[in-house]
Amino acid sequence: MKEMDNTSLTENDLPSPNADWSIINQFALSFNGYDYWGSFEKCAEIGNASAETFGKKKALPKSLTGLRTSLFFEQRRWHHFGEEPDKQTMIYIHALVEAIREKVRNQEHD
């Protein structure tokens, strides 16, 4: 999938609920968090904080950009590991996708 900015993203671009990793993996790459934030470090800071907060409080980033950054970073993390995400991480990843869907549906492009 090619990169897409927030304003051009539609619900049809999103993986279906409960999509498997191979589909979500491709969608995650439609946003490049490294380029958007200007560095690996800033993207990692956002992605790691999001995963930690979800693990502790089941809360997700409030903005579409924060959600897409977090999903992108999980894709990069698991690509680096060389394996598919574990079951617990897939719960988080599906939550990110569904929160992205809600933002897109409501045309919240921030």
C-alpha positions in Angstrom: 0.0 0.0 0.0 1.3 3.5 -0.8 1.6 6.2 1.8 -1.5 8.2 2.4 -2.0 11.3 4.4 -4.7 11.6 7.0 -7.1 13.6 4.9 -7.1 11.1 2.0 -7.6 8.1 4.2 -11.1 6.5 3.8 -12.8 3.6 5.6 -12.3 1.5 2.5 -8.5 1.8 3.0 -8.7 0.2 6.5 -8.3 -3.5 7.2 -11.5 -5.2 8.3 -12.1 -5.7 12.0 -10.1 -8.8 13.1 -8.0 -8.7 9.9 -4.9 -10.8 10.2 -1.4 -9.4 10.6 -0.5 -9.7 6.9 -3.3 -7.2 6.0 -2.7 -4.8 8.9 1.1 -5.0 8.3 0.6 -3.5 4.8 -1.9 -0.8 6.0 0.5 0.3 8.8 3.0 1.2 6.1 0.6 3.7 4.6 2.0 6.1 7.1 5.7 6.7 7.7 6.2 7.8 11.3 9.9 8.3 10.9 9.4 10.8 8.1 6.4 12.5 9.8 8.2 13.0 13.1 11.6 13.6 11.6 13.4 10.8 13.5 13.3 7.3 14.6 13.7 8.5 18.2 10.5 10.7 18.2 8.5 8.0 16.5 9.7 5.4 19.0 8.9 7.7 21.9 5.3 8.0 20.7 4.9 4.3 19.8 6.4 3.0 23.0 4.4 5.4 25.2 1.2 4.4 23.4 1.9 0.6 23.9 2.8 1.2 27.5 -0.4 3.3 28.2 -2.6 0.7 26.5 -1.0 -2.1 28.6 -1.6 -0.2 31.8 -4.9 1.7 31.2 -6.3 0.4 27.9 -6.1 4.0 26.6 -5.0 4.9 23.1 -3.7 8.1 21.5 -6.4 10.8 21.0 -5.3 11.9 17.5 -5.4 10.1 14.2 -1.7 10.9 13.7 -0.9 9.4 17.1 -2.8 6.3 16.3 -1.2 5.9 12.9 2.2 6.5 14.4 1.6 3.8 17.0 0.5 1.3 14.4 3.4 2.1 12.1 5.8 1.7 15.0 4.3 -1.7 15.9 4.8 -2.8 12.3 8.4 -1.7 12.4 9.0 -3.3 15.8 7.6 -6.7 14.7 9.4 -6.6 11.4 12.6 -6.1 13.3 11.8 -9.1 15.5 11.2 -11.1 12.4 8.0 -12.6 13.6 4.3 -11.9 13.8 2.9 -10.1 16.9 1.8 -12.2 19.8 -1.8 -12.5 20.8 -1.7 -9.7 23.4 -0.1 -7.3 21.0 -2.7 -8.2 18.3 -5.4 -7.0 20.8 -3.6 -3.7 21.0 -3.1 -3.6 17.2 -6.7 -4.3 16.5 -7.7 -1.6 19.0 -5.5 0.9 17.1 -7.1 0.0 13.8 -10.6 0.4 15.2 -9.7 3.7 16.8 -8.3 4.8 13.4 -11.6 3.7 11.8 -13.6 5.8 14.2 -11.4 8.9 13.5 -11.7 8.4 9.7 -15.5 7.8 10.0 -15.9 11.1 12.0 -13.5 12.9 9.6 -11.1 13.8 12.5 -8.0 14.2 10.4 -5.7 15.5 13.2 
